């Protein structure tokens, strides 16, 4: 075995430097745990007592949005992993559940407990379970292995429900780098309390907009305050079953909001703005307060509602600093229909995907209805061919969104993704400028130019603002991973009181390989009172290496060039 390792390492070292650099990070994982069960018990106790190990006595849950770094040992559990653990996990007399989408970069050893891992979970190292409980005791904070196993009653011990409370300082970055705020900085505090089936959280922070030179004007420093109470919901930590729940909360804020949540994601918009001085979204200032409720009646279903009272104002683009293209002007940020609005939002979301990060099967459906009542509106006039003047006495608008997606696994390494989206006005009064639509590259129509379909021909460029009342979009994508896993050998070993040795394939190098993407899109936008017109099509291909993706797409239209897009998050 040692000879094979040396031969593999020597062969990889002789590869060209450029070839190795193009692959994922090379990881060497030495074998540590003994193969014999009698020796494994003492090794687990030593692992628990090690200075580099984080020790937890009792139940522990690692949430889906949490990344834990370092080796972890749990005594008497249970342990529920829904996020990421960057290290090895050892559970002594504890049940372990590795949920959908969870990731563990090291090994998992369960001694004296049950182990369950979902199909969509990922454990990079070996998995091993010994059913017999380990006879141990705590002495002065250290764990000791007893010579004779203690008798263990077969009856299930009554679970305890500990209470947690704490506070933390919040220091971080805002949503995204943009031409209005620059790099928004957040400074505040968070307080939380967790009991049996109840979670209470209070947050508050100031938003310092660096493009505003940290002044104290109305758009120089913002704020965000919220409080939530969650009753039930999520997984029961002892039966692993799902429980219904409800979340109640309120917010008070002065924030910069985008007019649309596309193109691209927040992180991609921020990097494009910072590096290339190209901001793909438009923004306005929103100040007010709201109350909301989220209901989780079924495992995959979320019902939501929110009522807000806000003041919305136009905000100018500033000369936010960028390292490149500093001699170019930022795209103007368009004016909106400013005023006071009462906003009512009702939505339903159904998401049966085991994980958003893996090639699994499932449905995603989002339905939303927005109702707005405007007062003291300062209208930004538009030609009559775009919309009628806004009412001066009683202004009310309605719009709806239907987003339907299907994710279908195809074979071991492939996945089909299909999406249909319709959004637009359903009311009598026209939509305000800040709630209108546009389509075009780099997302969601990769083969067309930025905001190729804006319905603003009657007003010229107008800052490339989108003025469509309705849009219709279809997207299709096939993803197939090229398997380069001859160095990886994704084998998992389960043992129950075993006294035989086993080969740990994770001692070698591994590289999953890239993902090839084939895509096609079709979409259109139109004004109220007009017909949708023909769909505009494009096709393309891409490659995904880690979290970096390159796309090349061509509009099915004469005279359109091939457009190349670099992304760091998946399209949908």
PyMOL commands that set and color helices and strands:
alter all, ss='L'
color gray80, all
select helices_A, chain A and resi 2-13+17-21+37-49+210-212+266-276+433-435+457-459+462-464+505-507
alter helices_A, ss='H'
color red, helices_A
select strands_A, chain A and resi 53-57+60-62+67-69+71-75+79-81+84-86+89-92+96-98+103-104+108-111+115-117+122-123+127-130+136-139+142-145+164-173+184-195+198-209+221-235+242-258+283-296+301-313+338-351+362-378+395-410+414-425+470-481+515-526+536-545+548-555+562-567
alter strands_A, ss='S'
color yellow, strands_A
deselect
rebuild
show_as cartoon
